[in-house]
């Protein structure tokens, strides 16, 4: 597994984001080799993560195909007509099914320029799901804050200017209710992407801290019972 090869390919693709360069045999060979590197990384991480996450996600990860969890580098130009044809990054949804919101899982992203990251969060396809997450945050705000503190990574996402309709501006959770998506991530500078074992250990340590937050979002979207981390760990 070669981080340098994955980063080098993305760097070159970002500078030559066109079909001619992509399909040149030597560039395509580099793509295949770098993709194998990333598949190896995803395979290893999904098995390691299955040992520390809740049983519902662990089962999904254990029986998932590492290739099926990955996002394609070629863009769907039917919905991205004004963008370059390729997305120069390696990305995978470590949830067992990247086409489903549930169970909420983790996301791994490898991209040069200090843009590599590992994180978790909640993305909503419709207003009903948004309402579920916001209501869950409002009703269980102390537990939400505790999960954020344990996580230790900043929360980002698209947000409204004002508190959404149906919630009070005086709600203690008001600032978090403005979010339209919630994502907490740990970023990795390129210089840290050298040792596979060191990176995997860091991801596992981060996931252990993020797990209460991931479960909180999973409860909000699925209606699952709260998981008692203090008792479990």
HELIX and SHEET records of a PDB file:
HELIX    1   1 UNK A    3  UNK A   15  1                                  13    
HELIX    2   2 UNK A   19  UNK A   23  1                                   5    
HELIX    3   3 UNK A   25  UNK A   49  1                                  25    
HELIX    4   4 UNK A   55  UNK A   62  1                                   8    
HELIX    5   5 UNK A  127  UNK A  139  1                                  13    
HELIX    6   6 UNK A  141  UNK A  151  1                                  11    
HELIX    7   7 UNK A  174  UNK A  177  1                                   4    
HELIX    8   8 UNK A  190  UNK A  192  5                                   3    
HELIX    9   9 UNK A  196  UNK A  222  1                                  27    
HELIX   10  10 UNK A  229  UNK A  232  1                                   4    
SHEET    1   A 5 UNK A  90  UNK A  94  0                                        
SHEET    2   A 5 UNK A 106  UNK A 110 -1                                        
SHEET    3   A 5 UNK A 116  UNK A 123 -1                                        
SHEET    4   A 5 UNK A 181  UNK A 188 -1                                        
SHEET    5   A 5 UNK A 155  UNK A 156 -1                                        
END                                                                             
